[in-house]
Amino acid sequence: DGFDLPMLILNHKECDLALAMEIFDLADGFTFIEECFFDKGQPSKYNKDWWDFCLKLFNDMGNGKFKLDDIPNELSVGQKIVLIKNGIVNNLTNDMEFLFK
C-alpha cells in the first residue's frame, strides 16, 4: 500500500517530531487536516489506507509519541495558519515561537 516504509521510520525509537511532521507533509497531511477540520471530509471519499495513515500519524503527533528535538521551519504561511487556527500546534508543542522565525 506504500505506507510500510514510512511506518517503519515512524515506529523507530529515534524518530522525532520533526521527522514525523516531514513525513506527514510528504503524505499530503495538510490536505487531510483541511478535509477533517474545514470541510468535514468523509473517510470513504478518500483512499482508506491514506486516510488511516494520516489519522494515525496526526493522533501520534498530537499525543506526544515523538520526542521534541527540532521542529522544521519549512511550513508555508498557509500551513502555519491551518495549524494555529485548529489548535493543532498547541497539541504538538507549547513553544510556538518556531512558527514565526
N, C-alpha and C positions, 0 to 999 in steps of 0.2 A: 504493500500500500504506500510505500515511500516514507513512512514515518518511523520505521525501525531504527535507522541510523540516528536521527535526531533524538529519539527516546533513549538510545544508549548513551549519548552525550549528556542529555539532561539528567539521567539517573546516575551518572558518575559522581563520586564523592567530591571531586574538585570543581564541579560545575558551579559557577557563581551566578549571581543575579544579572550581571552584565551580559554574560553569555546566554542565559535564558531569555533575556529581553531581545538579544540579537536574533536568536532562533525564532522567537515569537514574531518579530518583524519580518524575517525571511519567509515565514509561513503565511504572511499576509494577515497577521493577527489584528492589525488595526481595522481591517475590513470586518473581522469578527466582532470587535468592540463596537464599531459603528452599527452593525446589524443588531447586536444584542441590546444596546442601550438607547440608540436613536430610533431605529426602525422596527424594533421588537421582532427581529427575524426569527423564523422558524427553522429548526434544525433540518426538517425534511426537505427544505428548499435547497439545501447545500449537500455537498459530498459529506456523508456521515463520518468518514474517517477524519477528514479535515476538521469538521466541527468538533468532534470529540477530542482531537489532539489540541486544538486551540483552547477549548474549555478546560481541559485538564491542566495545560500549561498556565493559563490565566489564573486558575484557582491555586496552583502550586506557588506562583509568584506572589499572589496576594496573601497566602497563608505562611509565608516565610520559609519555604522549603530550601531556598537558595541563600547561601551566605552573601552578605553585602560587602563585596570587595571594591568594585568600581562600577559606577553607573555610566554607560556611554552617553556622550553629549551629542549624538548624531541624529537625534529626533528632529523632525521638521517642526516648525511652529504649529502647524495644524495638529500633528500628533501630540505635541505637548498640551495643547488646548483640550484635546479629547481626554487625555489622562487627567488633567486638572478638573475639568467640568464634571467628570463622572466619579471623582473622588478616588480614582484608581491609584494615583500617586501616593495618597495617604496610606493605602494598604501596602505599598511597596517599601516606602521609607518615610520617616518623619522629616528628613532633611531634603527639602525641595529646592535648595539653592542650586543644585546641579542643572535645573531646568533653565536657568537664566544666565548661564555663563556665556 
